[in-house]
Structures are given as structure tokens and as C-alpha cells.
Amino acid sequence: MIDFLAGAALIFAGGFAAIFVVEKAKAWAFFVFAAAAQLFILPPAFGTLLNGGQLVLPVHFSGPIGTAYLRLDPLAALFASVTSVGALLTSIYSIGYMKMYRGQRAALSSYFFFVGMMSASMLLVEVTQNVILFLIVWEIMSVSSFFLVAFENGDDEVRKSSLYYFIAMQAGVAFLIAALAWASAASGSLDFSSFAAVLCKHDSVSMLLFVLFFVGFGTKAGIVPMHTWLPRAHPAAPTGVSALMSGVMIKTGIYGILRILLLSGIPDYRLAYGVLVVSVITGIFGVMNAIAQHDIKRLLAYHSIENIGIIGMGIGVGMLGLVYNNPLIAMLGFFGAVLHVVNHFTFKSVLFYGSGVVYSQTHTRNMDNLGGLSKYIPLTSLMFLIASLAITGLPLFNGFISELAIYLGLARSFSEGSIAMVVAALFGFSGLAFIGAMALLCFTKVYGICFLGLPRTKYHVEPNERERTLLVPMGILTVVIVGIGLLPWLTIDLLKNVVMEFVPSLNPDQLVPLTGIFRTISGALAALIGLTGLFFGLRAFLLRKRKVSRYKTWDCGYQVGSSRLQYTSSSFAQPFLHLVAELVPQKIHVEKQPVLFPEEASLESHTQDLSERYIFRPSIGILNKFLNLFSWIQSGRMQQYIMYGLVFLVVLLIWILGIK
């Protein structure tokens, strides 16, 4: 455990050291420290993952914290491994990406300092088991990420987005403070392990506590309707931070939910059904809004919401398996959830990194200004395509494997005698299928609009891939995406100890059928790849001596290509958006000259988030009206403010004396 803490300290030290080195060496300094940290973090993390058990370190503080226990069990080890690798890959990516900000020494120093602070605090969040210490490191994570979202604070929109993000995080932590304080008071201890006595009672108190925890951690994860900060924060932050936030940081919310669930034993059936329903709604809401976006990073942010929904569906299926005492269903649900945590980290990081390459070369995130990029940045195009196929859940890639496990858990649920279980399984099955179909539609749009066809605007310079440090993290994660997709049975040994924490009654022999299914899939995919290779090899052999002639497809005599004849992102998605217009409302603005045949015309469409439209904006309006009732308090007179403080202290003293 000491090694683990040393690794976290090294990552933070890397960000601190970057302040003092010359501008060109800042990124390299942070990378060296982040790489060295892996030697301390990954061995205990992977050892715990593969062998089970836990590492415990008591840390003694003076009151009120007292003795705080740091525990690295399989659940914490999984999330810590993802966090550590994510920090390393971000450090590599930042070497190339942050070159565009050279000349801004203070800004670059703050970037690496806060990336190091955020990464180290995430690692501590995943092992801290003391309420006060947990809230401290949780807030350090939120505050450091706020400064990273506000990195380009000269932009008014960035400032608004960062403040919105900070307020959302404080709203979420308010629920966590309430839940942790209540659980601590009820259990008589500040250690998380003591909460089990309260959460396992299955009474109204335990249910309300779980809901408070779910809302608090769900705000960080981006569960609907607490998701509204994601589409604002991700586009505002530098791309390396966006990848770290989407691929890693929002998973701390999932980690928190799983940690509380682990302390709850067998959950109440109402909570299990509630988690499944909310997760399906989250996934559907995220993918529908993603289809309507023009900004590529905003689109990817909504897909983070979608994938959080998929992870939540796995958790819901696992909870239902525990409720109905079916270890196989519980195992499939939790396995799918934790594997999708890893998978989402891989393909979403590649997608964000790829969008960063596009932005660094074109200086735009608007898909309607892009096109034809596969000719200029072919490696980025290929890896972006693989990640797009993975996020849609297609075979050959890792997204298919985790979603398949959830599908299998839902399918097994039909065998249960409960009608409610069957209805929930049908709802989850159809919801997951709908999410997959819409994700395929969305990434067909993204890849086709950005990388295929002709450029829709003239690029200021010809895009290129000369900065190889941008491609290295993408290449590493792409190999993992394909590796898990082709060899899925290897993930069972890696994750079985995590799953068995939630399903202690699971017999290891019950994992054999899943291993068999995954080996069959692996064999079928290998055969498919082999047959495809054989076909193209045979074709090349038969045509080896023939001169290949190329003919243009019949085009009705039209010989001149124009990007104006191509789909825009809006026109491509319009048929679907027309069907869901009530769920994804749009504002359409048309500008044209008031003549019969205008020379110029333009049309812009912008989506409106239902949660903001019907929940948050009205709530903020009501709050403003209420606070305006007390505007008379703000008189501007110092004497009056001193009097307010004095009155408060007197009332507080009387209250304390009254309690005694």
C-alpha cells in the first residue's frame, strides 16, 4: 500500500515539478513522473485484481479524522488501474497537444499542475475509506478539474461552462455530505465499513441513504437528469483533460455507487428496479441528444452519458440478480458493468484524442466545417473508425463483449418467475438494442461527415500527423480495443475477483459457461478474419498478372464534385430527429434575403436539453425570485454586516447552551 501512495505522490510531484522547468520541458517532466508512478501503482493494483484480498494501511490523524484506513481491494484496484494508465496516456498526449499553447508559460504550468493534482486525488478517492478524508480528496478532484475546464478562461463561453461545472459538482457533493453525515451518525463511525450495519437494514432510512448516495455520485457520473454539466465541460476543456474526465473521472461516480452497493448486501428490490429504469433512460437520452450535435466534443460528451447508462444497466441487472438470489444473473450484470468501465475508458479516450488531432490541425470542432480528413490523417482516421465501431457495440471490438454480458444477464432474467422481472428485462433488452442502433447511426454521421468526402471549408494548413505523440496513446488503446474484442475470455480472470465481491455466493464453476461463450466468439471471429484474409489473398493471387483498369461509376454526366452536395451533420440526422422532436427539441434559425431567388442563405439548428429546459432553468428562476426577497440585506454598510454576524453568534451560543 505504501508503494501505491508513493505512485500517487509521484504523479502529483510531476505536475508540481512542471512549474519550475523551462516551457519546452514541462510536458516531458510530467510524463517522466507519470511513467515512474506506474511502477509503484500497477503492481499492487494488478496483484490485488488477480489474486483477490486487500491491502490496508491505517493512517493516524488528530481529531476529528482520527484513524483513516486506506484499502485497496479488487474494486478499488480496477478503478485505480484505469486512473493510473489514463494519467500516463494523457501525459504522453499532452507532449504534442499542448505545443499550441507555447508562449503561455503560466497557463502551461497550471495545466500540468492541476492534471497531476486531479490524477492523484482520483487515486486517493478510490482507496480512502474515511468520511472526512474522502470528502477532502473528492473536493480536491472537483476543484482541480474545475481549473482545467477553465484553462482557456479568456473565452466567455469557457468561463460560463467552468462555473456551471463547479456549481454542479457542489450540488452533487451536498447530497454526498448529507448521506455521509447521516450514515456516520447512524453507525457511530467515520469508516465506510461501518455503514454496512445501516445500509443492510432494508428500511426507509437505508433506502433514503442509498438514494442520496446515488444522486451525489450520479451527479459526478452524469446520470440523467444530473448530467447537464458534461456537454458544457468537455468541449471547454483541453482535449487531454476531456479524455481524462470522460474516460476516468466520471467513473469515480460509478465507483462510489458500487462501493455503497457493496456495503448494502442484498439491495431492496425497489432500488434495483429504479437503478435499471434510470440507467435505461440515461442511455437513451444520451444517445438521442448526441445525434443532434454539431460540435464533435459535445457529441462525445453526450455519448459519455449514454455509456454511463449502459454501465448502470449492468449494475441494475446485477442488483436484480442479488434480489432474486440468482448468482448467474448477478454475475453477468456486474461483469458487464465493470468490463464496460474498462471498455469505455479505451474507446472514448481514443475518440477524444482523435477529436483533439482534428482540432489541432483544423482549429474547429464544428463537423459541418470538416470533411475528407482520412486523406490527410489516415492513422487517426483508422483508429477513430475502430473506436467508433467499438462504441456502437459491433463484433470484433471490446464494446460488443461488455454489452453481450449485459444482454445475457437480461436474457437469463426471462427465466425468473416474477412478471416484474420479465417486464424489466424486456424494457432493458429493448432499451439497450435501441441505444446500440442509435449509436451506430450517430457514429456513421461523425465518421462520414468528418473523415470522408470532400472538405467543406478550406483548411488554413494541410492537416498532417507529424506530431507522433498524439498517435501513441491512441495506438496503445486501439490495440486493447481489438485485443479484448478478439480474446474476451482473458477478461474473466482479470475481473472475476471484482465480480465475486458483489456475488460472494458465486461458484467459480459458474464462470465456465461464460468462458465457453467467449472462447466460441473468439474462435468465430478468428475464422471470420481468416476467411476474409484468404479471400483477399486469393483475389490478389488471381489478379497478379492482370492490369487493373479503373472506371468511374456512372454519374449521369456530372463530372464536377462539390462539398455543397454532401450531407451536413444536421441533414444526415434530420429524419431521426424529426421522429423524436418532442424528446430532442430544436431551435432552427434561418437567414436569407427577402427575394424569390436569394444569393445567400443559411440555416442553423441548436438542440435544447430537456433537463435544463424543464427542471434546472425553472428551478433557478424560482431560487432567484426567492433570494431577491432578501436583497434588502445587502445594504453596503459595514456596520450592518457586523451586526448580522454578532446576532448569528448570539443565536448560536443560545442554541448550544439550550442543548446542554
VENVENWO-V663700 format. One record per helix or strand. SS is the DSSP state (helix for helix, strand for strand). FROM is the first residue (numbers start at 1). TO is the last residue. Records with the same first field share a line. If there is no record, write none. Layout:
# VENVENWO-V663700
SS->FROM-TO / FROM-TO
This chain:
# VENVENWO-V663700
helix->2-17 / 23-51 / 74-101 / 105-125 / 131-149 / 156-187 / 192-199 / 204-221 / 230-236 / 239-249 / 251-263 / 269-291 / 296-323 / 327-362 / 367-369 / 373-375 / 378-391 / 398-413 / 419-451 / 469-486 / 490-502 / 508-542 / 563-565 / 569-579 / 610-628 / 631-633 / 638-659
strand->54-60 / 67-73 / 128-128 / 130-130 / 191-191 / 295-295 / 366-366 / 586-592 / 601-607
